[in-house]
Amino acid sequence: MSSRSGTVFLLMAALAAAACDRQTPAPEQANVAVTPDEVSPDEVAPGTGTPAAKSGEVDRSHRGEAAPAVSFVDPAGKKVTLADFRGKPVLLNLWATWCAPCIKEMPSLDAAAADPRIQVLALSQDMQPEKVAPFFTERKLARLKPYTDPDMGLSLHYRVNLPTTIMFDAEGRELWRVAGALDWTGDKAKALLAE
């Protein structure tokens, strides 16, 4: 390889590496905050003024708060709210197809959905909901259903980063939440789900 083409190659590689910025959301999702996995522990969570939660940390400070009446879209295209799921505990996972930690935890979340004691709602915060169903099919997520929230109503209501998972009791009151990815088949998650 000549010196000139070697220099061009190095410049191209440097430009490609510089374009990989996990701190800057994609333009189509510009109003969504970065995930806790992308924030160091001494930083504040974007838009909150409070320290960012460590990934997988359980937060019980909102215990007893009622689920909001924010609507989202079920797999059939019908608008629903969390109140439509009362009668059985709900594990609500806020995620997006562009969120690497979200994608990582999806298989274990799909496995957790086999638990007959709870309803698992994987609620996409993608502004392009047409991406969600193919994502589920491609990854063979058999138990989860493609619920969508293209207005990002719940993540904006809670002012949380993605992924965030919130457990509600059968009456729609929050029990706990987890910021960041968690292995939903691991011992920690199993203990939480048994509460």
QUIGIKA-V21652 format. One line per field, one symbol per residue. ss: DSSP state (H for helix, E for strand, L for the rest). psi: psi as a letter, one per 20 degrees, with the letter a starting at -180 (. if undefined). A space follows every 50 residues. Layout:
# QUIGIKA-V21652
ss: ???
psi: ???
This chain:
# QUIGIKA-V21652
ss: LLHHHHHHHHHHHHHHHHHLLLLLLLHHHLLLLLLHHHLLLLLELLLLLL ELLLLLEEELLLLLLELLLLLEELLLLLEELHHHHLLLEEEEEEELLLLH HHHHHHHHHHHHLLLLLEEEEEEELLLLLHHHHHHHHHLLLLLLLLEELL LLHHHHHHLLLLLEEEEELLLLEEEEEEELLLLLLLHHHHHHHLL
psi: prgghhgggggggggghhinoihoqqhikhjpqrrhijpqhjrqppjhjq qqqqpjppojijpipqqqkpqaprhijpprrhhijqiqqpopoprqhiog hghhigghhghhiioiirppooopjpinhiigghggghjlnhhqqmqqmi ikgghhgilqrqqppppqahjkppgrqpprqqoiirgggggghi.
